[in-house]
Amino acid sequence: MPLLKALAAQLAGVALVFFLLRSGLLGAVPPWALIAIQAVGACAAAVALGSERWWWVIHLCFSPLLLAVGQLGIPPGWYLGLFVLLSLVYWSTFRTRVPLFLSNHATVEAVAALLAGRPEARLLDIGSGTASVLRPLARRFPGWRFLGIESAPLPHLLACLLARKQANVQLRRGDFFAQDWGDYAVIYAFLSPVPMQRVREKALLEMRAGSVLISNSFPLPETVPDHVVEVADSRRTHLYCYTIPSRKKRKGR
Ligand SMILES: C[S@@+](CC[C@H](N)C(=O)[O-])C[C@H]1O[C@@H](n2cnc3c(N)ncnc32)[C@H](O)[C@@H]1O
């Protein structure tokens, strides 16, 4: 669990400072030196715990930044306000490990091209954020019905406000793994590598034969996509498209 590792690494840095102070090895040192020792200790502990490299940088910067920001004299209420705001946006990211970032316009256009020509049906966006995919698609395809499921309260609230006049958009707050995926001809996902194995298992269990799972950027493990759309945007977004096989062919996958 990355968060527990991060907490353990920070505590290890603090423990190192306490140990050095108590043992008398340090003598009289300025606060910034204690902070530097804590940061290096936390970073070393993160390396030892096998944390990913970007955590090392976070551990090196964390306590020095605390010290620096502490000098600015910002009233504590601002920290609380920012914490509440970020919690409402990122909510269960510490557990799902899927942060909020939005599909861009070019990607929405590419998804629209995939929908064009298909019979009118239902599309589910698993982790719909601010409905930035569903709202433009719903305008383009009035005969389709769009459902978005989002766990984080603030993006969901914003999505509801922005889509309030779109009758073919339905938005729910909750966990998309708790929803039955069997009713949807197309499922769109823009998540992270972490849940993709679970997404694969649920898709093969519940989605109907012939329905399509489109995954933005993160392929399903051990599954060859039917085709991959390369979007002409600056980050060369890849849309991995999987047509769900018949139940017979799914066995053994
Ligand atoms: C990368 S954003 C994508 C937003 C939107 N689909 C788009 O493409 O612009 C992924 C969203 O999935 C949400 N999410 C992650 N796991 C979830 C879960 N199990 N149930 C519901 N929402 C989830 C996150 O809160 C985040 O807002």
PDBQT file of the ligand as one rigid body, heavy atoms in Angstrom, charges set to zero:
ROOT
HETATM    1  C1  LIG A 301      -8.934  10.137 -15.193  1.00  0.00    +0.000 C 
HETATM    2  S1  LIG A 301     -10.509  10.639 -14.593  1.00  0.00    +0.000 S 
HETATM    3  C2  LIG A 301     -11.435  10.531 -16.093  1.00  0.00    +0.000 C 
HETATM    4  C3  LIG A 301     -12.625  11.479 -16.132  1.00  0.00    +0.000 C 
HETATM    5  C4  LIG A 301     -13.460  11.384 -17.409  1.00  0.00    +0.000 C 
HETATM    6  N1  LIG A 301     -13.881  10.036 -17.681  1.00  0.00    +0.000 N 
HETATM    7  C5  LIG A 301     -12.682  11.890 -18.599  1.00  0.00    +0.000 C 
HETATM    8  O1  LIG A 301     -12.206  11.048 -19.371  1.00  0.00    +0.000 OA
HETATM    9  O2  LIG A 301     -12.520  13.116 -18.732  1.00  0.00    +0.000 OA
HETATM   10  C6  LIG A 301     -10.962   9.163 -13.704  1.00  0.00    +0.000 C 
HETATM   11  C7  LIG A 301     -12.072   9.383 -12.699  1.00  0.00    +0.000 C 
HETATM   12  O3  LIG A 301     -12.467   8.103 -12.215  1.00  0.00    +0.000 OA
HETATM   13  C8  LIG A 301     -12.899   8.256 -10.882  1.00  0.00    +0.000 C 
HETATM   14  N2  LIG A 301     -12.885   6.913 -10.267  1.00  0.00    +0.000 N 
HETATM   15  C9  LIG A 301     -11.814   6.135 -10.035  1.00  0.00    +0.000 A 
HETATM   16  N3  LIG A 301     -12.184   4.955  -9.519  1.00  0.00    +0.000 NA
HETATM   17  C10 LIG A 301     -13.535   4.986  -9.410  1.00  0.00    +0.000 A 
HETATM   18  C11 LIG A 301     -14.518   4.055  -8.968  1.00  0.00    +0.000 A 
HETATM   19  N4  LIG A 301     -14.174   2.831  -8.537  1.00  0.00    +0.000 N 
HETATM   20  N5  LIG A 301     -15.827   4.420  -9.045  1.00  0.00    +0.000 NA
HETATM   21  C12 LIG A 301     -16.176   5.646  -9.507  1.00  0.00    +0.000 A 
HETATM   22  N6  LIG A 301     -15.294   6.570  -9.939  1.00  0.00    +0.000 NA
HETATM   23  C13 LIG A 301     -13.987   6.252  -9.904  1.00  0.00    +0.000 A 
HETATM   24  C14 LIG A 301     -11.908   9.235 -10.289  1.00  0.00    +0.000 C 
HETATM   25  O4  LIG A 301     -12.469   9.894  -9.159  1.00  0.00    +0.000 OA
HETATM   26  C15 LIG A 301     -11.670  10.193 -11.487  1.00  0.00    +0.000 C 
HETATM   27  O5  LIG A 301     -12.509  11.305 -11.399  1.00  0.00    +0.000 OA
ENDROOT
TORSDOF 0
